[in-house]
Amino acid sequence: MIRAFRGEILAVPRDPLRDGPEAIVHHADGLLLVEDGIVAACGPFADLADRVARTAVTPLAGLIVPGFVDTHVHYPQVGAIAAHGGQLLDWLDRHIFPAETAFADRAHADAAAAFFLDRLLDHGTTTALVFPTVHEGSVDALFDAALARGMRIVSGKVLMDLGPPGLRDTASGGRAESEALIARWRGRGRIGYAVTPRFALTSTDAQLEAAGALLAAHPQALLHTHLAENHAEIAAVARRFTTAADYLDVYDRFGLVGPRSVFAHCVHLGDRALGRMAQAGAGIACCPTSNLFLGSGLFDLARADSFGVGVGIGSDVGAGTTLSILGTLGELYKVCQLRGQNLDPFRALHLATAGGAAILGLADRIGGLLAGQEADFVVLDPAATPLLARRTAGRPLAERLFALQILGDDRAVAATYVAGERVAPPAGA
């Protein structure tokens, strides 16, 4: 099936920090040609018009950008968003662990997964690396819902043999359930698997060793966990792992640091750890709304850049305060300002699309609207609210894009397309 879409198209498939303005691809009057869910061509309409002479062309008003990539989000925590009080460890005990215990019920997980993925699509997110819970059924529920929607979702059972009652597995049981999930979902739809120890404090050494063995045994799987988010957490890790050089070294000793590793937060990392991450090709999921909400600290984007560590954007709900990647970029801009840094709006879009795809090992498949990539894209409406309309009318592209990142949310997402099909809002809605 061939579909053609005409409108203003913007993609940033390469990092402007490294490649400069040439990294930005902009077609004021562009054509996106999609064949069987794959981008066949993307360029100026005048250059491609002859290829659609016999094809109906759908005009799209607004700004067409690649679908957003959320590199760290907890779907079971959506119902606990905006939970008052406490920093990380206390907040987990008070609000999050009780909420996650309910996911032992498959019907509860099914309803939560459907709600979560529909909200991602409402916000323009078409790919996500997702934390479920320790329950095997929470993964099946998420993958079933993703399969029904055609979304690219990467997830994996949480490994947590030091968890509270109702959220505790065993080293051997966690590995066996993970192996079963990998076998059950391998090659189905656009599903990917991630070996997912919650964080170092919630797994025994035996379980961390099993996680390393799982990662080694499945070369297509990612490693997804938390790292250096909160000072109290870091101190507790240091007390337990007394011979480790630092927090990252704990994971490294179990074979969990490599090019398929995605570490959420990384707010407080020393030079040794950043250098090791760069050497290993590991990536960071930066979660500014969460770090601000829990008082964890201010992520240092320029420092990560100076070491050459890849960075993506994570909403981290429910410590994060919105599923909107636009809103999350707005908060990252403010965090950078507090650090004396200036986040360019085109670089921000790169981090939220192709940059995130790169740390998930998906740079060849999504993120840049390049020929041969999957045709996931979003139509942004710069006039979605009266304030946005007033701020963006007649403005240059950079100003419109920045205003969308500072003032935009799900209302600014006019439509979301997955594999060339409109999925949100539904046609006719």
N, C-alpha and C positions, 0 to 999 in steps of 0.2 A: 504494500500500500504506500502510495506517495502522497505526501502532504506538503504544502508550501505556505509559509507565513511571511508577511511583509510588514516591516516596521523599523523603528530605530533599534539597532542591536549594539550591545556593548558586552565585551568579554575581556578578561585579563588573564590569559592562559599562562603567562610567564610573570615572574616577580619584577615589578617596576624598580624595586630597590637594587636589583642586580642588573636588569636589562634596560632600565630607563623607559622613556616614553614609547619606544618600539614594542614594549610588552603589551600595550593597550591596543585593542582591536575595536574600532568604532565605525559603524556604518549608519550614517544619518538616515538613509533610505536603503534598508538592507533586505535581503531575502534569506530565509532559513529553509532549506529544502531537506525534508525528512523522508527516508525510505525504510519501511518496516522498523520504525522506532530508532533508527540510526541517522545521524547527521550525514547527508549526502553532499551538501555544500552549504557554505555560509559566506556571504559577501555582498557587495553593492548590487542592488536590484538591476541596475543598468547592465551589469556584467553577466548576470545570470538569467535575465528575462527570457532568453531564447530557450532555456531548459524547462520552462514552465508554460510554454505556449499552449499546451493542451491540458494543463492542470489548473484546477480552481485554486486561487490564491486567497488565503484568509488574511485580511488586514488586522493588525493588532495595534491598538492605540496605547501609547505609553513607552516604556523602556524595557526591551527584552534583554534579560541577563541569564547566565547559567543558573540552574537550580542551586540553592544553598546547601552546603555540606556542614552538618553539625557533628563535630568530632568528639563530643562527650556530652551525653545526656542520660538521665535515669528515668525510664518511663514509669516505674512504680512509685516515683515520688511526686508525680504531677498533682495528686490529691493532697499533698502536704506542702505545696508551694505557699510561701508567705506565712510560714510558721514562726511565731515570735520567740525570740530569746535564745541566748546561748551561742557560743562559737562551736567549731566543728565537732569535737568529741561529745560535748554535752548535747548539742543539737541532734546528733545521730541517735543517742540514747533516748532522748525525750520525744522526738517526733518521727524520725525516719525508720528506725528498727520496728516500732509498732505498726507503722503503715505497711512495711514490706512483709510482715508476718502474714497478712491477709492474702498474699499471693500463693499460699498453699492451696487455695481454692481456684480451680481452673476456670470456673465461670467468672469469678472476679477478675482474673488475669485477662480473659478474653475481652471483657467489657473495657477494661483499662487500656489494653493494647489498641483496640479499635479507636477509642477516644483520642489516645495519644497520637497515633499516626494521622488521623484526620486533622488534628490541630497542627501537626508539623506541616502538612500540605497547605493548610490555610495560611501559614506563615511563609510559604515558599521554600520550605526545606524538603528536598527530594532524596537526600542521602543522609544517613546518620549512623554513628557508632554508639551503641546503646547498652547501658547497664540494665539488666533485668534484676532478678533476685536469685537467691540460692536454690530456688525451686525449679526443677527441670521443666515443669509445665509452664512456668513464666516465659521461658524461651520459646517453647512450642506456640504459645499464644501469640507472641510478638511475630514470629516467623509466619504463622498462618495469616495474620492480618496484613503483613507486608506482601506476602504472595498474592493475596486478593487485590491489592492495590498496585502491584507491579513495581514497588519501591525497592531501591537498593539499601538494604539494612544489614549491618554487621553487628553481631551480638554473641553472647555466650554465657552459659550458666556461671553465676558468681560462686567462686571458691572461697569458703569461709568456715573453716573448722574450729575457729575460736570465737564464733559469733554467739549471740545471746540465744536462749531457748526459742525454738521455732525458726531460727535462721542459721542453724548450724549443720554442716555436713561432716564428712570424714575425709581424710586424705585419699583413701582408696575409693570411697563411694563417690566423691567429687570427680575423680578422674574417670571412673566407669560411666557416670552420667554424662560427662563431657564427651567421651568417646561415642556414646550412643547418639547424642545429639548431632555430632559431626557426621556420623554415618547416615543418620535419618535425613539430614538436610543438604548433604553434599550435592551440588549440581542442580539444585531446584531454584528456579526463578533467578532473582538477583540477590540471593541470600549469601552472606559471608559469615564466617565464624571467628570469634575472638576468645582466646583463653583469658579468663577474667578473675584473677584474685582481687578481692576488694581493695585491700592494701596490706602492707606488710604486717600490721598489728593483728589482723583478723585471720591469719593463717599460721599454722605451725611450720617449722622447718620442713617437715615431711610433706606438707601440702605444697609449699613453694617449690620443693624439689619435683613433685609430681607435675606442677604447672610447667616447669622447665622441660620436663620430658614430653608433655603434651605438645608444647610449642615446637620442639625438635621433630616430633613424629608427624606433624601436619604442616608442611611448608607453605600452605596457602592461608593458614590461620594468622591472625594478629594477636598481639599481647596488649591488653587494655587494663590499666590500673591507675591508681592515684599516687602522686609523688610530691612531697615537700609543699603541702598546702598550708599548713598551720603550725605555729611555733610549738604548741603543746604536743601535737602529733609528732613532730620531728624529735622533740626531746624524749618522748616515749619510745620511739624507734631506736634512738641512740642508747637508751638504758637497756633495751632488750638485746640489741645486736652490738655488743661492746667492741668487737674486733673489726667491724665494718668501717671503711674509710669515711662513708657518708651514707645518706639514705639510698641514693642510687646504687651504691655498691652492694647493698642488701639484695636488691633484685639481680644485680650482675652476677653475684656468687651462685645464683640458681639458674643461670642461663636465660634470663628474662630481658636482657638489654641487647637489642639488635635492630636491624632495619625494618622489622615488622612491629616494633614496640611503640605504643602511643601512651604517653604519660600525661594525665590530666593535672592541671594547675601549675606545678613547678614554679611557685612564687618565690621560694627561698632556696636557690641552688648556688653552690660555690663554683669556682672556676674549674675545679677538677671534674665535677659532675657534668657541667656543660661541655667541657672538652671531650669527655667520654661519650656523651650523647651524640655529639657531632661526628666523632670517629666511628661510632656504631651505626649512624644513620637513623637514630631514634627520633621521634617527633613529639611535640608538645601540643596538647589541647589547651588553649588559653581560655579561661572562663571568668571574664571580668565582673559580670553581674554577681556571680556566686562569691567571688573573693571580696567584693565590697559588702555584700549582704552579711556574710559571716565574719567580717572584720579580719580576713586572713592576710591581706596585704595587697600591694600593687605590683602586678606582673611587669617585669622589665623587658619589653619587647626589643628594644635596641640592643640590650646585652645578649639576648638569645641570638639576634641577628649577627652580632659581632663574632659569635662562635660558629655561625653557619648552621644552627639547629633549625629544622623545619617547624613551622608553627601553623596550626589551624585554629578555628574558632569553635568553642563549645558553649552551649546555653546552660548546661549542668542542672537544669531543673530537677529537683526542687530547691536546692540552695540558690540557683540562679532564679531571677525574678521574671523571666519571660522566655517563651519559646521563639521569639522573634530574633532572627540573626541580624536584621537591620538594627533593632534596639540594642543588641549585644555589641555591635560595632560602634554604636554611639557611646556606650559605656567604656569600651576600649580606648576610644579617642580621648575621653576624659582622664582615664588612667595614665595614658601617655602624656597628656598635658601636665598632670601632677608630677611626672618624672622629668619634665623639661623636654619631652619629645613631641614630634608633630606627625601624626598618622595621616598620610595622604589618602583621600577617599578611593582612588583607584587601587592603591595597595590594600586597603581594607577589603575591597571587593575581591581582590585576588585571594587574600587569606580565607575569605568565606566561601570560595568556590574552588579554583584550581589548587590553591595552597592546601586546603583541607583534603582535597582528593589525593594530593601527593603523599601526605603523611599516612593516609589509609592504603597506600599502594594502588591507587585507582586513577593515577594521572593519565593513563592511556585510555580510560573508559569514560570519564566524566570531567566536568569542570571548566571546559574552555570553548564549547560549541564548535569544536574542530571536526573536520570530516572524519568519519569513522567512530566518533564518540556517540554515546547514548544521548538521545535528544530529550534531556531533562532541562526545562527552562521555566523562567518566571517572567511575567509581565508586571512591571512596577508602574504605578500611577502617581506621577508627581503632583497631581491635583486631587489626591484622595480625600484630603481634608481642606477646609477653608484656609487654614494656616499654611499648609504645604502649597496650595495653589497660589497663594499670595507671594510666598517666598520663592517659588520656582518659575513663575511665569516670565518667559522671555530670557531666562538666565542661561549661561553657558553650561555645557554638560557637567563639568566638575562641580559647579555650584548646585545643580539639581541633584547630582548623586550624593553630595555631602548632606544636603537638606533631607534627603530620604533616609540617610543613616542616622541623623540626629532626631528627626521628627517623625520618622516612619515606624509603622508596626504592621499588623496583619491587614489593617485597612488599606495600606499602600500596595498590597499584593492583589492586583486585579485578576490574575489567573495563574494557576500552576499547571504545568504540563509534565507528564511522565512518559517517556518514550514516545513523544509526539502526540500524546492524547491528553486532552484537558481533563484534569481530575479534581480541581478545586478553583472556584466554586463549581459545582456541577453545571453542565450546559443547561441554560434556561433558568438557573437560580437567580 
